[in-house]
Amino acid sequence: MGLLQPFELAALDEFFRRRPSEPVDERVVIVEVNEEDVRKHGLPISDTKLAKMITNIKQQQPQESVL
């Protein structure tokens, strides 16, 4: 009947607030695709274009770290 749902949600919120922060994963790279990119390349972006983008990113020699 959902009578305890507000209390359950409040307890869940409190558990999330009290848990320790997770470290930032430095291996993540975020690539933005904006309106200009969509107009220029269309959607969906082809595998060939995605491969070229990945090649361009790799040419910038992003720093890699291994945990």
C-alpha positions, -999 to 999 in steps of 0.1 A, spaced: 0 0 0 30 22 1 26 35 37 63 30 45 76 42 12 85 78 24 105 63 53 123 38 30 132 65 6 145 88 34 166 59 48 180 52 13 189 89 8 207 89 42 227 57 33 238 74 0 248 106 19 269 86 44 287 64 21 324 73 13 331 92 -18 344 71 -47 377 82 -63 376 98 -97 384 74 -125 411 92 -146 407 67 -175 375 84 -186 375 107 -216 344 127 -224 339 137 -260 312 162 -268 291 160 -299 273 193 -303 247 207 -327 273 219 -351 288 184 -353 253 169 -359 246 193 -387 280 186 -403 281 148 -399 245 138 -393 232 111 -370 240 84 -365 277 90 -369 293 63 -391 318 38 -378 344 53 -401 340 88 -387 340 74 -351 373 56 -359 388 88 -373 378 107 -341 394 80 -319 425 82 -340 426 120 -336 422 117 -299 450 91 -297 473 114 -317 469 140 -289 487 114 -267 463 116 -237 479 106 -205 471 70 -195 471 59 -159 467 24 -146 455 18 -111 
